[in-house]
């Protein structure tokens, strides 16, 4: 009950923009409406923005609502649908963000809700599986639509990296604060009855299978003995009882409200939530650190051949390497003499990074000493 959920919003390239904290299990649509979209609008002004999310946000009526508010949508289509004919797909090649892409793609206009049409783009894999994407962006080339949707994994990679190197999912504090007792949560009674309904359905399925197997084993047109007829009658009676029980359970579940106030669930317990202040503070630092690291990776990329795969590892090595700090008040300089890295290739990239940092002429905070980075000698 005290837990919270963080909803992260990232740029197209995966860099974090902001994060909002909500009570645990608040759905994506509720967070988009209540917290995320308003903050995005404050950041970017009136221009249209494309919001990319996974199937959890699927809601055609919400897509129409977003379009009216000046937002575009790019998401996977939810639910089963018939496969499109192979003849509709064409091999599409192109360059997006400097990368060569190649997909088997097809597209149609689809009416996702009455009077509201969207563009559906499908990718066909070699095995025949079709991935459906819907968007309100009519201006993007078809390969760009596919690339933008699939590149949403940059955010997943961001989470994985931040958990590993920035302790993103660490519990910062055990402190709690009072929570709203009227906040609604899923009705736990429905969940309990739902499990009972699942058991009844499973038992009913078993009885129906036994009945069918007995009939199949006897063969079409065959006569049943008195004992076999009796077994069939007992099975039919049991099937009828279980069907009635399933129907009664469904009616009981339907009669219960889907959500109830938190105070009704917890009775006399104190209603609290995790205090968000420390979490917000540390998240802000982690976002700034990640963006700074990204900037350093981009700068060393032209000077390091394996930057796409090893760029962040190289920057981490630079930041964690040993150094001598030499203050010189007369020259108003604070020299940071860096020790050698693991190999000459890394040291060459470090030299270029030091040249860039020295060109900024930044004073060490609280002093008039200018930071000067002295890289190791490169043979």
LINPE-V526616 format. One record per residue. N is the residue number from 1. PHI is phi in radians with two decimals (NA if undefined). Layout:
BEGIN
n: {N & N}
phi: {PHI & PHI}
END
This chain:
BEGIN
n: {1 & 2 & 3 & 4 & 5 & 6 & 7 & 8 & 9 & 10 & 11 & 12 & 13 & 14 & 15 & 16 & 17 & 18 & 19 & 20 & 21 & 22 & 23 & 24 & 25 & 26 & 27 & 28 & 29 & 30 & 31 & 32 & 33 & 34 & 35 & 36 & 37 & 38 & 39 & 40 & 41 & 42 & 43 & 44 & 45 & 46 & 47 & 48 & 49 & 50 & 51 & 52 & 53 & 54 & 55 & 56 & 57 & 58 & 59 & 60 & 61 & 62 & 63 & 64 & 65 & 66 & 67 & 68 & 69 & 70 & 71 & 72 & 73 & 74 & 75 & 76 & 77 & 78 & 79 & 80 & 81 & 82 & 83 & 84 & 85 & 86 & 87 & 88 & 89 & 90 & 91 & 92 & 93 & 94 & 95 & 96 & 97 & 98 & 99 & 100 & 101 & 102 & 103 & 104 & 105 & 106 & 107 & 108 & 109 & 110 & 111 & 112 & 113 & 114 & 115 & 116 & 117 & 118 & 119 & 120 & 121 & 122 & 123 & 124 & 125 & 126 & 127 & 128 & 129 & 130 & 131 & 132 & 133 & 134 & 135 & 136 & 137 & 138 & 139 & 140 & 141 & 142 & 143 & 144 & 145 & 146 & 147 & 148 & 149 & 150 & 151 & 152 & 153 & 154 & 155 & 156 & 157 & 158 & 159 & 160 & 161 & 162 & 163 & 164 & 165 & 166 & 167 & 168 & 169 & 170 & 171 & 172 & 173 & 174 & 175 & 176 & 177 & 178 & 179 & 180 & 181 & 182 & 183 & 184 & 185 & 186 & 187 & 188 & 189 & 190 & 191 & 192 & 193 & 194 & 195 & 196 & 197 & 198 & 199 & 200 & 201 & 202 & 203 & 204 & 205 & 206 & 207 & 208 & 209 & 210 & 211 & 212 & 213 & 214 & 215 & 216 & 217 & 218 & 219 & 220 & 221 & 222 & 223 & 224 & 225 & 226 & 227 & 228 & 229 & 230 & 231 & 232 & 233 & 234 & 235 & 236 & 237 & 238 & 239 & 240 & 241 & 242 & 243 & 244 & 245 & 246 & 247 & 248 & 249 & 250 & 251 & 252 & 253 & 254 & 255 & 256 & 257 & 258 & 259 & 260 & 261 & 262 & 263 & 264 & 265 & 266 & 267 & 268 & 269 & 270 & 271 & 272 & 273 & 274 & 275 & 276 & 277 & 278 & 279 & 280 & 281 & 282 & 283 & 284 & 285 & 286 & 287 & 288 & 289 & 290 & 291 & 292 & 293 & 294 & 295 & 296 & 297 & 298 & 299 & 300 & 301 & 302 & 303 & 304 & 305 & 306 & 307 & 308 & 309 & 310 & 311 & 312 & 313 & 314 & 315 & 316 & 317 & 318 & 319 & 320 & 321 & 322 & 323 & 324 & 325 & 326 & 327 & 328 & 329 & 330 & 331 & 332 & 333 & 334 & 335 & 336 & 337 & 338 & 339 & 340 & 341 & 342 & 343 & 344 & 345 & 346 & 347 & 348 & 349 & 350 & 351 & 352 & 353 & 354 & 355 & 356 & 357 & 358 & 359 & 360 & 361 & 362 & 363 & 364 & 365 & 366 & 367 & 368 & 369 & 370 & 371 & 372 & 373 & 374 & 375 & 376 & 377 & 378 & 379}
phi: {NA & -1.28 & -1.16 & -2.29 & -2.10 & -1.70 & -1.89 & -1.69 & -2.07 & -2.10 & -1.26 & -0.99 & -1.55 & 1.65 & -1.27 & -1.24 & -1.90 & -2.79 & -2.41 & -2.13 & -1.90 & -2.37 & -0.98 & -0.97 & 1.30 & -1.15 & -1.20 & -1.09 & -1.08 & -1.10 & -1.23 & -1.08 & -1.16 & -1.48 & -2.19 & -1.34 & -1.10 & -1.09 & -1.17 & -1.07 & -1.10 & -1.15 & -1.37 & -1.90 & 1.41 & -1.56 & -1.18 & -1.23 & -2.27 & -1.63 & -1.79 & -1.95 & -2.66 & -1.57 & -1.15 & -1.05 & -1.61 & -1.15 & -2.92 & -0.94 & -1.14 & -1.20 & -1.07 & -1.13 & -1.08 & -1.10 & -1.04 & -1.18 & -1.57 & 1.57 & -1.97 & -1.73 & -2.11 & -2.49 & -2.73 & -1.36 & -1.38 & -1.76 & 1.64 & -1.41 & -2.62 & -1.18 & -1.21 & -1.45 & -1.05 & -1.03 & -1.10 & -1.35 & -1.57 & -2.25 & -1.30 & -2.02 & -2.14 & -3.12 & -2.14 & -2.29 & 0.96 & 1.38 & -1.90 & -1.44 & -2.12 & -2.63 & -2.41 & -1.66 & -2.23 & -2.55 & -2.60 & -2.52 & -1.69 & -2.23 & -1.62 & -1.36 & -2.61 & -0.90 & 1.48 & -2.17 & -1.87 & -2.30 & -1.64 & -1.91 & -2.01 & -2.09 & -1.90 & -1.85 & -1.48 & -1.06 & -1.35 & 1.73 & -1.18 & -1.99 & -1.80 & -1.74 & -2.15 & -2.11 & -2.71 & -1.66 & -1.37 & -1.56 & -1.55 & -1.39 & -1.08 & -1.06 & -1.23 & -1.23 & -1.02 & -1.11 & -1.07 & -1.08 & -1.20 & -1.22 & -1.31 & -1.02 & -1.13 & -1.03 & -1.22 & -1.09 & -1.13 & -1.06 & -1.06 & -1.07 & -1.17 & -1.16 & -1.13 & -1.32 & -1.96 & -2.17 & 0.88 & -1.07 & -1.66 & -1.27 & -1.39 & -1.37 & -2.64 & -1.67 & -1.12 & -2.23 & -2.45 & -1.03 & -2.05 & -1.24 & -1.22 & -1.58 & -1.07 & -1.53 & -2.33 & -0.97 & -1.15 & -1.15 & -1.15 & -1.11 & -1.16 & -1.10 & -1.15 & -1.11 & -1.15 & -1.12 & -1.10 & -1.08 & -1.13 & -1.11 & -1.12 & -1.12 & -1.13 & -1.09 & -1.07 & -1.12 & -1.13 & -1.13 & -1.15 & -1.08 & -1.08 & -1.16 & -1.13 & -1.14 & -1.15 & -1.17 & -1.15 & -1.30 & 1.62 & -1.20 & 1.44 & -1.31 & -1.60 & -1.62 & -1.29 & -1.05 & -1.14 & -1.14 & -1.08 & -1.11 & -1.08 & -1.12 & -1.12 & -1.11 & -1.10 & -1.07 & -1.11 & -1.10 & -1.08 & -1.09 & -1.10 & -1.17 & -1.11 & -1.13 & -1.12 & -1.09 & -1.12 & -1.08 & -1.14 & -1.08 & -1.18 & -1.08 & -1.15 & -1.11 & -1.32 & -1.49 & -1.14 & -1.19 & -2.28 & -2.35 & -1.16 & -1.02 & -1.12 & -1.26 & -1.46 & -1.66 & 0.95 & -1.58 & -1.19 & -1.23 & -1.68 & -2.36 & -2.48 & -1.09 & -1.19 & -1.48 & -1.04 & -1.12 & -1.11 & -1.08 & -1.10 & -1.21 & -1.09 & -1.09 & -1.09 & -1.14 & -1.11 & -1.10 & -1.14 & -1.15 & -1.17 & -1.12 & -1.08 & -1.07 & -1.09 & -1.13 & -1.09 & -1.14 & -1.26 & -1.38 & -0.92 & -1.17 & -1.89 & -2.49 & -1.05 & -1.80 & -1.12 & -1.11 & -1.67 & -2.12 & -1.04 & -1.20 & -1.10 & -1.14 & -1.11 & -1.08 & -1.11 & -1.10 & -1.21 & -1.69 & -1.25 & -1.28 & -2.75 & -1.78 & -1.87 & -2.16 & -1.38 & -2.38 & -1.05 & -1.16 & -1.49 & 0.91 & -2.42 & -2.05 & -1.50 & -1.93 & -1.59 & -1.43 & -1.45 & -1.15 & -1.51 & -1.20 & -2.65 & -1.12 & -1.05 & -1.16 & -1.12 & -1.13 & -1.15 & -1.13 & -1.03 & -1.11 & -1.15 & -1.12 & -1.07 & -1.14 & -1.13 & -1.14 & -1.17 & -1.34 & 0.92 & -1.63 & -1.41 & -1.14 & -0.93 & 1.50 & -2.37 & -1.83 & -1.57 & -1.44 & -1.21 & -2.34 & -1.64 & -1.94 & -1.35 & -1.20 & -1.22 & -1.98 & -1.21}
END
